[in-house]
Structures are given as structure tokens and as C-alpha cells.
Amino acid sequence: MHTARYYLLYSISFILYCLTAPYRLSLRSPSEKSAKNTKKIFIAVAVVTVATIVAAIIIGQFFVQQQQHPQNPEAPNVKFMTFEVDEQEITVGESTNVLINVQSSEEIIIDNAKVVVTIEPSSYEPYLSINNSPIQLPVFLGKDARTGEVKVSITATASPAKEAVYVVKGIVFVNDTQTDVKEFPLTIRQ
């Protein structure tokens, strides 16, 4: 595999060759060239030069990025089967349960999976509490393995206004790679 440097140097040498072409052409037959033909050749060389420079820059960036950031393997197919809430509207002092069930569609054993439940905006801490998050999931022993239902409880301890709306997100991670996201709105009333 050739490096980006090789393609960049090859492109630059081609550009220099093209830039000197009108001079070399005029040396071969100076008496036969008219000013109009020379101008057309120069414009054509300029267009080719600009196109070559642009192509060299694009190719160089592509190969440099490929060398710096090799492709990550595709994230495993571990997704939510269930991410449901009992109630999307609660009052201060009440709780709601989020039912979570995760399924693996991979043939391999997956032993480092977890679900993190977050609430946005991030300033929710004085008003809501979450128990049982993050959830370390059991080992998935093969295709169609499931966790079973897991509950996460969200309790409204206060409200910043008569009504506040938050976004509850569930994120599945396998080996710290995000594989699925689900969300729903949660309204808190005083």
C-alpha cells in the first residue's frame, strides 16, 4: 500500500511537468505557434494543474486520515427490546419505573455490556433521583440472549417550576462502545 506522501509527491511532480509543458512545446516549434494557440494551451494547463492540486489534496487527506484513524470494528448488535416507562407524568414525591430488556443478536459471547440511564438537561439532580443506574448486564451467551426485565426507578424530589419536562435516555454500551439509544419525555408537576 502506498503512503499519502507517495501520492502527494507524484501529484506535485505531475503538476511541475504540466507547468513546464508550454515552455517545452514552444522550444520544439517556436515558428509554428501563434499567440492564440499558446494562450489556449496555457489555459488548459492551468485548468489541469488546478484540478490536479485539488485531487492531490483530497487524496492526501484521505490517506492521512486512514493512517491516523484506522476503521473501528462495527459495534456489536446489542439493542433494547424494551425501554418503557410506567408513567410519563408524575408529581413531586411520586416515582415511575422504567422497564428495560436488552437482547444480543450476536453469535459470540458478550460479557461487558451495560445500560446507562441519563436525564437531560444535566441540571436535574436537585429535582430527580435515579436508582439502579448504570446497570451492569449479565453475560450474553449467544444469539437472541436477553437480560430479562430490569427496573430503574426515577423519583421526583422537587420541581423547578409548576411543570418541568425532562428527557430520559437509555444507552446500551458494549466494551464502552454505544450500541443503542432510546428516550422518552418525563413531565414533573408540583
MDAnalysis code that builds the backbone (N, CA, C; Angstrom):
import MDAnalysis as mda
import numpy as np

u = mda.Universe.empty(570, n_residues=190, atom_resindex=np.repeat(np.arange(190), 3), trajectory=True)
u.add_TopologyAttr("name", ["N", "CA", "C"] * 190)
u.add_TopologyAttr("resid", np.arange(1, 191))
u.add_TopologyAttr("resname", ["MET", "HIS", "THR", "ALA", "ARG", "TYR", "TYR", "LEU", "LEU", "TYR", "SER", "ILE", "SER", "PHE", "ILE", "LEU", "TYR", "CYS", "LEU", "THR", "ALA", "PRO", "TYR", "ARG", "LEU", "SER", "LEU", "ARG", "SER", "PRO", "SER", "GLU", "LYS", "SER", "ALA", "LYS", "ASN", "THR", "LYS", "LYS", "ILE", "PHE", "ILE", "ALA", "VAL", "ALA", "VAL", "VAL", "THR", "VAL", "ALA", "THR", "ILE", "VAL", "ALA", "ALA", "ILE", "ILE", "ILE", "GLY", "GLN", "PHE", "PHE", "VAL", "GLN", "GLN", "GLN", "GLN", "HIS", "PRO", "GLN", "ASN", "PRO", "GLU", "ALA", "PRO", "ASN", "VAL", "LYS", "PHE", "MET", "THR", "PHE", "GLU", "VAL", "ASP", "GLU", "GLN", "GLU", "ILE", "THR", "VAL", "GLY", "GLU", "SER", "THR", "ASN", "VAL", "LEU", "ILE", "ASN", "VAL", "GLN", "SER", "SER", "GLU", "GLU", "ILE", "ILE", "ILE", "ASP", "ASN", "ALA", "LYS", "VAL", "VAL", "VAL", "THR", "ILE", "GLU", "PRO", "SER", "SER", "TYR", "GLU", "PRO", "TYR", "LEU", "SER", "ILE", "ASN", "ASN", "SER", "PRO", "ILE", "GLN", "LEU", "PRO", "VAL", "PHE", "LEU", "GLY", "LYS", "ASP", "ALA", "ARG", "THR", "GLY", "GLU", "VAL", "LYS", "VAL", "SER", "ILE", "THR", "ALA", "THR", "ALA", "SER", "PRO", "ALA", "LYS", "GLU", "ALA", "VAL", "TYR", "VAL", "VAL", "LYS", "GLY", "ILE", "VAL", "PHE", "VAL", "ASN", "ASP", "THR", "GLN", "THR", "ASP", "VAL", "LYS", "GLU", "PHE", "PRO", "LEU", "THR", "ILE", "ARG", "GLN"])
u.atoms.positions = np.array([
    [0.850, -1.179, 0.000],
    [0.000, 0.000, 0.000],
    [0.895, 1.242, 0.000],
    [0.613, 2.148, -0.900],
    [1.405, 3.359, -0.986],
    [0.928, 4.347, 0.064],
    [1.852, 5.153, 0.524],
    [1.505, 6.129, 1.545],
    [0.960, 7.396, 0.901],
    [0.402, 8.241, 1.749],
    [-0.129, 9.517, 1.273],
    [0.993, 10.383, 0.721],
    [2.163, 10.246, 1.308],
    [3.308, 11.029, 0.853],
    [3.660, 10.681, -0.597],
    [3.594, 9.406, -0.946],
    [3.880, 8.965, -2.304],
    [2.922, 9.616, -3.290],
    [1.607, 9.566, -2.986],
    [0.625, 10.145, -3.894],
    [0.768, 11.654, -3.996],
    [1.120, 12.295, -2.906],
    [1.290, 13.736, -2.917],
    [2.514, 14.123, -3.752],
    [3.635, 13.420, -3.587],
    [4.829, 13.727, -4.366],
    [4.620, 13.431, -5.848],
    [3.939, 12.357, -6.164],
    [3.631, 12.032, -7.556],
    [2.781, 13.134, -8.183],
    [1.785, 13.617, -7.440],
    [0.924, 14.687, -7.962],
    [1.701, 15.978, -8.167],
    [2.585, 16.305, -7.255],
    [3.375, 17.535, -7.386],
    [4.302, 17.439, -8.599],
    [4.924, 16.278, -8.816],
    [5.806, 16.149, -9.980],
    [5.008, 16.258, -11.281],
    [3.792, 15.720, -11.294],
    [2.945, 15.849, -12.474],
    [2.574, 17.310, -12.720],
    [2.298, 18.050, -11.667],
    [1.972, 19.481, -11.790],
    [3.152, 20.248, -12.374],
    [4.345, 19.959, -11.854],
    [5.531, 20.641, -12.383],
    [5.753, 20.293, -13.849],
    [5.515, 19.063, -14.222],
    [5.624, 18.663, -15.617],
    [4.647, 19.449, -16.478],
    [3.402, 19.572, -16.005],
    [2.382, 20.305, -16.775],
    [2.698, 21.792, -16.871],
    [3.251, 22.360, -15.804],
    [3.574, 23.783, -15.825],
    [4.687, 24.105, -16.831],
    [5.577, 23.166, -17.016],
    [6.675, 23.416, -17.954],
    [6.328, 23.009, -19.374],
    [5.158, 22.434, -19.601],
    [4.766, 21.971, -20.934],
    [4.717, 23.105, -21.956],
    [4.112, 24.276, -21.666],
    [4.099, 25.328, -22.698],
    [5.512, 25.747, -23.110],
    [6.433, 25.761, -22.143],
    [7.808, 26.136, -22.463],
    [8.441, 25.076, -23.370],
    [8.247, 23.799, -23.054],
    [8.813, 22.723, -23.866],
    [8.170, 22.687, -25.240],
    [6.874, 22.936, -25.313],
    [6.205, 22.947, -26.612],
    [6.709, 24.091, -27.487],
    [6.947, 25.235, -26.872],
    [7.406, 26.366, -27.663],
    [8.837, 26.172, -28.148],
    [9.640, 25.367, -27.440],
    [11.001, 25.092, -27.886],
    [11.016, 24.177, -29.108],
    [10.045, 23.298, -29.206],
    [10.025, 22.342, -30.303],
    [9.707, 23.019, -31.636],
    [8.752, 23.885, -31.629],
    [8.368, 24.533, -32.888],
    [7.957, 25.983, -32.628],
    [8.905, 26.848, -32.342],
    [8.569, 28.223, -31.995],
    [7.968, 29.008, -33.165],
    [8.353, 28.700, -34.387],
    [7.850, 29.474, -35.514],
    [6.408, 29.109, -35.857],
    [5.954, 27.903, -35.494],
    [4.623, 27.452, -35.872],
    [3.535, 27.869, -34.885],
    [3.930, 28.245, -33.689],
    [2.930, 28.576, -32.664],
    [2.460, 30.010, -32.816],
    [1.201, 30.146, -32.738],
    [0.654, 31.503, -32.721],
    [0.349, 31.881, -31.281],
    [0.125, 33.135, -31.031],
    [-0.164, 33.609, -29.678],
    [-1.482, 33.042, -29.167],
    [-2.432, 32.842, -30.080],
    [-3.735, 32.325, -29.679],
    [-3.630, 30.872, -29.208],
    [-2.896, 30.065, -29.931],
    [-2.729, 28.663, -29.534],
    [-1.979, 28.549, -28.211],
    [-0.973, 29.396, -28.030],
    [-0.207, 29.380, -26.796],
    [-1.108, 29.729, -25.614],
    [-1.995, 30.689, -25.805],
    [-2.913, 31.101, -24.745],
    [-3.877, 29.959, -24.409],
    [-4.396, 29.260, -25.404],
    [-5.294, 28.132, -25.181],
    [-4.577, 27.010, -24.431],
    [-3.365, 26.734, -24.812],
    [-2.592, 25.681, -24.153],
    [-2.329, 26.065, -22.697],
    [-1.980, 27.324, -22.488],
    [-1.714, 27.773, -21.124],
    [-2.956, 27.652, -20.255],
    [-4.117, 28.026, -20.779],
    [-5.376, 27.914, -20.022],
    [-5.679, 26.449, -19.721],
    [-5.486, 25.579, -20.703],
    [-5.730, 24.142, -20.488],
    [-4.790, 23.583, -19.422],
    [-3.529, 23.993, -19.480],
    [-2.561, 23.531, -18.485],
    [-2.932, 24.056, -17.099],
    [-3.387, 25.287, -17.020],
    [-3.783, 25.865, -15.738],
    [-4.971, 25.112, -15.141],
    [-5.954, 24.784, -15.977],
    [-7.121, 24.031, -15.501],
    [-6.696, 22.651, -15.010],
    [-5.855, 21.974, -15.780],
    [-5.380, 20.644, -15.379],
    [-4.581, 20.749, -14.084],
    [-3.765, 21.792, -13.968],
    [-2.959, 21.980, -12.766],
    [-3.834, 22.177, -11.539],
    [-4.823, 23.024, -11.642],
    [-5.728, 23.273, -10.509],
    [-6.467, 21.990, -10.142],
    [-6.957, 21.275, -11.135],
    [-7.667, 20.015, -10.861],
    [-6.738, 19.005, -10.202],
    [-5.500, 18.948, -10.643],
    [-4.539, 18.015, -10.063],
    [-4.208, 18.393, -8.624],
    [-4.046, 19.673, -8.358],
    [-3.775, 20.121, -6.984],
    [-4.929, 19.753, -6.065],
    [-6.149, 20.009, -6.514],
    [-7.322, 19.679, -5.701],
    [-7.393, 18.174, -5.460],
    [-7.173, 17.388, -6.499],
    [-7.207, 15.930, -6.355],
    [-6.108, 15.452, -5.411],
    [-4.917, 16.044, -5.520],
    [-3.811, 15.642, -4.648],
    [-4.127, 15.958, -3.193],
    [-4.718, 17.098, -2.935],
    [-5.078, 17.466, -1.563],
    [-6.123, 16.499, -1.015],
    [-7.138, 16.203, -1.798],
    [-8.198, 15.292, -1.349],
    [-7.642, 13.897, -1.100],
    [-6.849, 13.393, -2.037],
    [-6.265, 12.059, -1.875],
    [-5.327, 12.028, -0.672],
    [-4.516, 13.068, -0.516],
    [-3.598, 13.136, 0.623],
    [-4.330, 13.146, 1.949],
    [-5.397, 13.935, 2.057],
    [-6.171, 13.971, 3.295],
    [-6.805, 12.622, 3.578],
    [-7.328, 11.974, 2.557],
    [-7.962, 10.670, 2.739],
    [-6.974, 9.654, 3.294],
    [-5.781, 9.570, 2.692],
    [-4.809, 8.582, 3.143],
    [-4.233, 8.927, 4.508],
    [-4.036, 10.200, 4.794],
    [-3.538, 10.590, 6.116],
    [-4.567, 10.234, 7.181],
    [-5.849, 10.494, 6.927],
    [-6.894, 10.143, 7.894],
    [-6.980, 8.643, 8.080],
    [-6.829, 7.880, 7.010],
    [-6.890, 6.424, 7.120],
    [-5.739, 5.896, 7.972],
    [-4.573, 6.514, 7.856],
    [-3.430, 6.058, 8.636],
    [-3.545, 6.465, 10.094],
    [-4.118, 7.639, 10.367],
    [-4.243, 8.117, 11.738],
    [-5.403, 7.458, 12.471],
    [-6.496, 7.207, 11.784],
    [-7.697, 6.665, 12.410],
    [-8.128, 5.394, 11.685],
    [-7.558, 4.262, 12.039],
    [-7.995, 3.040, 11.376],
    [-9.455, 2.752, 11.723],
    [-10.120, 2.078, 10.815],
    [-11.534, 1.772, 10.998],
    [-11.731, 0.926, 12.249],
    [-12.703, 1.332, 13.092],
    [-13.072, 0.529, 14.247],
    [-13.972, -0.600, 13.780],
    [-13.861, -1.736, 14.422],
    [-14.794, -2.786, 14.044],
    [-16.217, -2.345, 14.367],
    [-17.144, -2.876, 13.633],
    [-18.539, -2.490, 13.815],
    [-18.998, -2.840, 15.222],
    [-19.825, -1.961, 15.786],
    [-20.349, -2.186, 17.127],
    [-21.220, -3.437, 17.132],
    [-21.174, -4.212, 18.215],
    [-21.997, -5.421, 18.273],
    [-23.485, -5.082, 18.232],
    [-24.267, -6.009, 17.740],
    [-25.711, -5.820, 17.618],
    [-26.380, -6.205, 18.936],
    [-26.292, -5.302, 19.909],
    [-26.928, -5.466, 21.213],
    [-27.858, -4.272, 21.370],
    [-29.166, -4.535, 21.402],
    [-30.168, -3.462, 21.350],
    [-31.220, -3.642, 22.435],
    [-31.953, -2.542, 22.683],
    [-33.100, -2.610, 23.578],
    [-34.212, -3.416, 22.925],
    [-34.779, -4.345, 23.650],
    [-36.051, -4.953, 23.256],
    [-37.170, -4.120, 23.867],
    [-36.924, -3.693, 25.119],
    [-37.903, -2.906, 25.856],
    [-37.198, -1.738, 26.524],
    [-37.761, -0.565, 26.380],
    [-37.361, 0.619, 27.144],
    [-38.632, 1.423, 27.316],
    [-39.417, 1.052, 28.332],
    [-40.746, 1.633, 28.540],
    [-40.843, 2.206, 29.940],
    [-41.705, 3.186, 30.072],
    [-41.923, 3.827, 31.362],
    [-43.366, 3.573, 31.804],
    [-43.550, 3.408, 33.124],
    [-44.901, 3.220, 33.663],
    [-45.759, 4.453, 33.401],
    [-45.237, 5.607, 33.824],
    [-45.967, 6.871, 33.677],
    [-45.017, 7.942, 33.180],
    [-45.489, 8.716, 32.197],
    [-44.653, 9.798, 31.673],
    [-44.922, 11.123, 32.366],
    [-45.933, 11.169, 33.229],
    [-46.221, 12.373, 34.015],
    [-46.368, 11.968, 35.469],
    [-45.529, 12.573, 36.327],
    [-45.623, 12.317, 37.758],
    [-45.563, 13.640, 38.502],
    [-45.996, 13.616, 39.768],
    [-45.929, 14.808, 40.611],
    [-44.789, 14.635, 41.602],
    [-44.429, 15.721, 42.264],
    [-43.340, 15.696, 43.235],
    [-43.693, 14.690, 44.336],
    [-42.751, 13.828, 44.652],
    [-42.941, 12.783, 45.650],
    [-43.278, 11.429, 45.037],
    [-43.663, 11.407, 43.785],
    [-44.002, 10.146, 43.124],
    [-42.785, 9.584, 42.381],
    [-42.908, 8.303, 42.038],
    [-41.863, 7.622, 41.267],
    [-42.481, 6.979, 40.042],
    [-41.651, 6.737, 39.072],
    [-42.047, 5.968, 37.901],
    [-40.956, 4.951, 37.613],
    [-41.353, 3.816, 37.079],
    [-40.398, 2.751, 36.773],
    [-40.149, 2.679, 35.279],
    [-38.896, 2.485, 34.931],
    [-38.505, 2.255, 33.539],
    [-38.163, 0.772, 33.420],
    [-38.873, 0.077, 32.535],
    [-38.606, -1.344, 32.303],
    [-37.626, -1.490, 31.147],
    [-36.569, -2.229, 31.400],
    [-35.501, -2.383, 30.418],
    [-35.290, -3.864, 30.149],
    [-35.181, -4.201, 28.870],
    [-34.810, -5.554, 28.461],
    [-33.921, -5.412, 27.228],
    [-32.768, -6.024, 27.266],
    [-31.779, -5.894, 26.199],
    [-31.541, -7.261, 25.574],
    [-31.360, -7.270, 24.259],
    [-31.146, -8.520, 23.526],
    [-29.886, -8.415, 22.677],
    [-29.138, -9.516, 22.623],
    [-27.966, -9.611, 21.761],
    [-28.326, -10.423, 20.525],
    [-27.967, -9.926, 19.366],
    [-28.167, -10.662, 18.122],
    [-26.850, -11.185, 17.579],
    [-25.851, -11.263, 18.435],
    [-24.525, -11.733, 18.044],
    [-24.349, -13.205, 18.397],
    [-23.591, -13.906, 17.593],
    [-23.294, -15.317, 17.852],
    [-22.242, -15.480, 18.953],
    [-21.492, -14.442, 19.216],
    [-20.388, -14.518, 20.169],
    [-20.872, -14.226, 21.592],
    [-20.040, -14.558, 22.567],
    [-20.340, -14.245, 23.973],
    [-19.973, -12.788, 24.216],
    [-20.895, -12.071, 24.812],
    [-20.663, -10.661, 25.148],
    [-20.755, -10.543, 26.661],
    [-19.637, -10.140, 27.279],
    [-19.603, -10.140, 28.740],
    [-19.325, -8.782, 29.365],
    [-19.267, -7.733, 28.577],
    [-19.005, -6.415, 29.153],
    [-20.016, -5.411, 28.610],
    [-21.290, -5.618, 28.960],
    [-22.351, -4.734, 28.487],
    [-23.008, -4.054, 29.680],
    [-23.472, -2.836, 29.442],
    [-24.176, -2.108, 30.496],
    [-25.184, -1.157, 29.875],
    [-26.150, -0.747, 30.699],
    [-27.130, 0.261, 30.313],
    [-26.971, 1.432, 31.270],
    [-26.878, 2.620, 30.707],
    [-26.793, 3.835, 31.496],
    [-28.059, 4.640, 31.234],
    [-28.753, 5.011, 32.312],
    [-29.947, 5.849, 32.195],
    [-29.543, 7.255, 32.598],
    [-29.766, 8.213, 31.703],
    [-29.433, 9.609, 31.979],
    [-30.674, 10.471, 31.806],
    [-30.609, 11.659, 32.363],
    [-31.707, 12.620, 32.248],
    [-31.119, 13.929, 31.751],
    [-31.804, 14.539, 30.790],
    [-31.373, 15.829, 30.248],
    [-32.460, 16.857, 30.497],
    [-32.148, 18.077, 30.796],
    [-30.808, 18.645, 30.909],
    [-30.088, 18.117, 32.143],
    [-28.780, 18.272, 32.151],
    [-27.951, 17.668, 33.192],
    [-28.137, 18.306, 34.561],
    [-28.859, 19.384, 34.672],
    [-29.085, 20.050, 35.963],
    [-30.282, 19.465, 36.694],
    [-30.638, 18.199, 36.418],
    [-31.810, 17.570, 37.012],
    [-31.582, 17.130, 38.456],
    [-30.342, 17.003, 38.926],
    [-30.015, 16.373, 40.198],
    [-30.814, 16.887, 41.397],
    [-31.089, 18.194, 41.540],
    [-31.861, 18.629, 42.711],
    [-33.346, 18.224, 42.651],
    [-33.819, 17.789, 41.483],
    [-35.252, 17.561, 41.301],
    [-35.622, 16.094, 41.076],
    [-34.701, 15.298, 40.570],
    [-34.982, 13.892, 40.269],
    [-33.864, 13.014, 40.810],
    [-34.223, 11.798, 41.198],
    [-33.194, 10.831, 41.576],
    [-33.432, 9.543, 40.804],
    [-32.333, 8.889, 40.421],
    [-32.384, 7.637, 39.671],
    [-31.732, 6.567, 40.530],
    [-32.409, 5.434, 40.678],
    [-31.727, 4.320, 41.344],
    [-31.400, 3.264, 40.304],
    [-30.376, 2.497, 40.567],
    [-30.006, 1.356, 39.725],
    [-29.471, 1.768, 38.349],
    [-28.677, 2.829, 38.302],
    [-28.046, 3.202, 37.044],
    [-26.610, 3.598, 37.335],
    [-25.660, 3.116, 36.608],
    [-25.709, 2.224, 35.455],
    [-26.001, 0.778, 35.874],
    [-26.488, 0.020, 34.924],
    [-26.831, -1.376, 35.143],
    [-25.816, -2.239, 34.403],
    [-25.077, -3.046, 35.138],
    [-24.165, -3.996, 34.506],
    [-24.999, -5.186, 34.058],
    [-25.008, -5.467, 32.783],
    [-25.845, -6.531, 32.232],
    [-25.159, -7.892, 32.393],
    [-25.965, -8.946, 32.490],
    [-25.371, -10.286, 32.580],
    [-24.712, -10.676, 31.258],
    [-23.961, -11.730, 31.284],
    [-23.253, -12.211, 30.094],
    [-24.270, -12.730, 29.073],
    [-24.098, -12.290, 27.815],
    [-24.918, -12.800, 26.716],
    [-24.173, -13.997, 26.135],
    [-24.791, -15.172, 26.181],
    [-24.100, -16.396, 25.781],
    [-24.257, -16.750, 24.312],
    [-24.922, -15.944, 23.545],
    [-25.074, -16.228, 22.119],
    [-26.214, -15.443, 21.533],
    [-26.582, -15.837, 20.317],
    [-27.625, -15.132, 19.583],
    [-28.960, -15.228, 20.313],
    [-29.702, -14.110, 20.311],
    [-31.021, -13.961, 20.931],
    [-30.989, -14.073, 22.450],
    [-29.832, -13.926, 23.075],
    [-29.758, -13.897, 24.536],
    [-30.347, -12.585, 25.028],
    [-31.081, -12.649, 26.141],
    [-31.752, -11.461, 26.694],
    [-31.405, -11.309, 28.169],
    [-31.583, -10.083, 28.642],
    [-31.298, -9.815, 30.045],
    [-32.479, -10.145, 30.944],
    [-33.687, -10.141, 30.407],
    [-34.869, -10.181, 31.257],
    [-35.178, -8.761, 31.682],
    [-36.345, -8.546, 32.274],
    [-36.737, -7.180, 32.631],
    [-35.990, -6.692, 33.853],
    [-35.445, -5.507, 33.717],
    [-34.754, -4.827, 34.798],
    [-35.486, -3.506, 35.019],
    [-35.674, -3.126, 36.298],
    [-36.377, -1.879, 36.598],
    [-35.393, -0.822, 37.078],
    [-35.618, 0.370, 36.592],
    [-34.919, 1.547, 37.084],
    [-36.002, 2.497, 37.565],
    [-35.848, 2.994, 38.777],
    [-36.861, 3.876, 39.352],
    [-36.379, 5.324, 39.315],
    [-37.271, 6.206, 38.874],
    [-36.985, 7.651, 38.845],
    [-37.980, 8.318, 39.776],
    [-37.494, 9.074, 40.749],
    [-38.344, 9.729, 41.741],
    [-38.225, 11.237, 41.605],
    [-39.376, 11.917, 41.628],
    [-39.393, 13.382, 41.586],
    [-39.307, 13.888, 43.019],
    [-38.187, 14.506, 43.367],
    [-37.992, 15.010, 44.728],
    [-38.411, 16.470, 44.857],
    [-38.430, 17.204, 43.756],
    [-38.839, 18.612, 43.736],
    [-39.077, 18.981, 42.276],
    [-39.522, 20.230, 42.072],
    [-39.716, 20.702, 40.701],
    [-39.275, 22.149, 40.610],
    [-38.563, 22.519, 39.552],
    [-38.101, 23.900, 39.430],
    [-39.222, 24.865, 39.043],
    [-40.360, 24.346, 38.619],
    [-41.490, 25.181, 38.200],
    [-42.765, 24.366, 38.400],
    [-43.902, 24.940, 38.026],
    [-45.157, 24.187, 38.143],
    [-45.121, 22.936, 37.290],
    [-44.404, 23.020, 36.166],
    [-44.258, 21.864, 35.287],
    [-42.867, 21.907, 34.673],
    [-42.202, 20.787, 34.689],
    [-40.873, 20.682, 34.085],
    [-40.841, 19.417, 33.237],
    [-40.234, 19.519, 32.062],
    [-40.137, 18.372, 31.164],
    [-38.666, 18.011, 31.004],
    [-38.386, 16.746, 31.219],
    [-37.033, 16.212, 31.079],
    [-37.042, 15.129, 30.004],
    [-35.869, 14.804, 29.495],
    [-35.725, 13.704, 28.546],
    [-34.939, 12.607, 29.255],
    [-35.556, 11.433, 29.356],
    [-34.897, 10.273, 29.959],
    [-34.330, 9.431, 28.826],
    [-33.027, 9.170, 28.891],
    [-32.341, 8.413, 27.845],
    [-31.777, 7.137, 28.425],
    [-31.909, 6.065, 27.657],
    [-31.240, 4.816, 27.980],
    [-30.220, 4.531, 26.894],
    [-29.002, 4.228, 27.294],
    [-27.920, 3.987, 26.337],
    [-27.289, 2.629, 26.659],
    [-27.187, 1.776, 25.639],
    [-26.538, 0.479, 25.793],
    [-25.080, 0.622, 25.342],
    [-24.175, 0.136, 26.191],
    [-22.750, 0.131, 25.869],
    [-22.233, -1.305, 25.910],
    [-21.413, -1.661, 24.938],
    [-20.684, -2.926, 24.954],
    [-19.214, -2.570, 24.783],
    [-18.416, -2.916, 25.786],
    [-16.982, -2.558, 25.785],
    [-16.799, -1.067, 25.523],
    [-17.592, -0.251, 26.174],
    [-17.560, 1.213, 26.081],
    [-17.883, 1.743, 24.691],
    [-18.515, 0.933, 23.842],
    [-18.987, 1.366, 22.536],
    [-20.508, 1.420, 22.580],
    [-21.061, 2.565, 22.211],
    [-22.518, 2.728, 22.230],
    [-23.145, 1.890, 21.127],
    [-24.170, 1.087, 21.496],
    [-24.807, 0.227, 20.511],
    [-26.280, 0.550, 20.305],
    [-26.929, 1.248, 21.254],
    [-28.342, 1.587, 21.087],
    [-28.698, 2.730, 22.028],
    [-29.705, 3.525, 21.616],
    [-30.210, 4.627, 22.430],
    [-31.723, 4.669, 22.295],
    [-32.406, 4.834, 23.414],
    [-33.857, 5.054, 23.427],
    [-34.109, 6.211, 24.384],
    [-35.212, 6.924, 24.161],
    [-35.537, 8.048, 25.057],
    [-37.026, 8.293, 25.080],
    [-37.458, 9.014, 26.125],
    [-38.848, 9.442, 26.250],
    [-38.883, 10.707, 27.104],
    [-39.936, 11.532, 26.946],
    [-40.072, 12.717, 27.784],
    [-40.705, 12.342, 29.133],
    [-40.289, 13.014, 30.191],
    [-40.852, 12.818, 31.526],
    [-41.264, 14.185, 32.059],
    [-42.542, 14.322, 32.389],
    [-43.072, 15.593, 32.893],
    [-43.253, 15.509, 34.399],
    [-42.746, 16.519, 35.098],
    [-42.876, 16.608, 36.554],
    [-43.784, 17.800, 36.867],
    [-44.802, 17.548, 37.688],
    [-45.720, 18.622, 38.107],
    [-45.627, 18.767, 39.624],
    [-45.887, 19.993, 40.094],
    [-45.880, 20.224, 41.545],
    [-47.133, 19.724, 42.185],
])
